[in-house]
Amino acid sequence: MCGRIVQSSGPLRLAIVEGLDVSDSRLGNVPRRYNAAPSQELLVIRQNHKTGERSLDLLKWGLIPHWCIDGRRPINAKAESVSRLPTFRDAYALRRCIVPVDGFFEWRAIRGAGRKQPYAIAMKDGSPFGLAGLWENWRNPNTGEWERTFAVITVPWNELVGKIHNRMPAILEPKSYDRWLSLEPDPCDLLISYPADAMTIWGDLYPREQAGQR
């Protein structure tokens, strides 16, 4: 599960993400997100397969398949089934994207407390990184307007995240970005449980976006 992410870097830094070299000056005023939630518009990297151009765009978190009528909005897709399930398989084959983040949150239940403790997870060096995602175009039958939406792919936990949760977002290695954005039909080998030794985790911290603090 991945239900909250951090996009606290500026758009240009998120767009580059280890040399991916995407820039878009139109997004200079996009608000920093310290506790970004589903249904919000977040920055996503996509590739136009006709021109080869990459762009940094705002898409809503919560995927609506292009054929959907009722507007279902799954926020995650499991790596083990993403290529087979009707909700995701077209987007997996044709519309993969990268969700650039500075970190993400997972929760662990506190025994006897009746609540869950959030934990922030990021790279030890503080650098932004890319999550494997899918995107869709969906036309709202009530308004006729198009909505662009996305979901984050999840994989089994690594040694670090496994202390609090049994799933984690699929973090792409920088050398994998080109393949993930391509039209390769099934790059499933890229969906890995990222090595724990490059990551860090901390709790007792729940950033408040309104305060602008991390």
Secondary structure as the mmCIF struct_conf table of DSSP 4:
data_model
#
loop_
_struct_conf.conf_type_id
_struct_conf.id
_struct_conf.beg_label_comp_id
_struct_conf.beg_label_asym_id
_struct_conf.beg_label_seq_id
_struct_conf.end_label_comp_id
_struct_conf.end_label_asym_id
_struct_conf.end_label_seq_id
STRN STRN1 ARG A 4 GLN A 7
BEND BEND1 SER A 9 SER A 9
HELX_RH_AL_P HELX_RH_AL_P1 PRO A 11 ILE A 16
TURN_TY1_P TURN_TY1_P1 VAL A 17 LEU A 20
HELX_RH_3T_P HELX_RH_3T_P1 SER A 25 LEU A 27
TURN_TY1_P TURN_TY1_P2 GLY A 28 ASN A 29
HELX_LH_PP_P HELX_LH_PP_P1 VAL A 30 ARG A 32
STRN STRN2 ARG A 33 ALA A 36
TURN_TY1_P TURN_TY1_P3 PRO A 38 SER A 39
BEND BEND2 GLN A 40 GLN A 40
STRN STRN3 GLU A 41 GLN A 47
TURN_TY1_P TURN_TY1_P4 HIS A 49 THR A 51
STRN STRN4 ARG A 54 TRP A 61
BEND BEND3 GLY A 62 GLY A 62
TURN_TY1_P TURN_TY1_P5 HIS A 66 TRP A 67
BEND BEND4 ILE A 69 ASP A 70
BEND BEND5 ILE A 75 ILE A 75
STRN STRN5 ASN A 76 LYS A 78
TURN_TY1_P TURN_TY1_P6 ALA A 79 ARG A 84
BEND BEND6 LEU A 85 LEU A 85
TURN_TY1_P TURN_TY1_P7 PRO A 86 PHE A 88
HELX_RH_AL_P HELX_RH_AL_P2 ARG A 89 LEU A 94
STRN STRN6 ARG A 96 VAL A 101
BEND BEND7 ASP A 102 ASP A 102
STRN STRN7 GLY A 103 ILE A 110
TURN_TY1_P TURN_TY1_P8 ARG A 111 GLY A 114
STRN STRN8 ARG A 115 MET A 123
TURN_TY1_P TURN_TY1_P9 LYS A 124 ASP A 125
STRN STRN9 PHE A 129 ARG A 139
TURN_TY1_P TURN_TY1_P10 PRO A 141 THR A 143
STRN STRN10 TRP A 146 PRO A 156
TURN_TY1_P TURN_TY1_P11 GLU A 159 LEU A 160
HELX_RH_3T_P HELX_RH_3T_P2 VAL A 161 LYS A 163
TURN_TY1_P TURN_TY1_P12 ILE A 164 ILE A 164
BEND BEND8 ASN A 166 ASN A 166
STRN STRN11 ARG A 167 PRO A 169
STRN STRN12 ILE A 171 LEU A 172
HELX_LH_PP_P HELX_LH_PP_P2 GLU A 173 GLU A 173
HELX_RH_3T_P HELX_RH_3T_P3 PRO A 174 SER A 176
HELX_RH_AL_P HELX_RH_AL_P3 TYR A 177 LEU A 181
BEND BEND9 SER A 182 SER A 182
BEND BEND10 PRO A 185 PRO A 185
HELX_RH_3T_P HELX_RH_3T_P4 CYS A 188 LEU A 190
HELX_RH_3T_P HELX_RH_3T_P5 ALA A 196 ALA A 198
STRN STRN13 MET A 199 GLY A 203
BEND BEND11 ASP A 204 ASP A 204
HELX_RH_3T_P HELX_RH_3T_P6 GLU A 209 ALA A 211
TURN_TY1_P TURN_TY1_P13 GLY A 212 GLY A 212
#
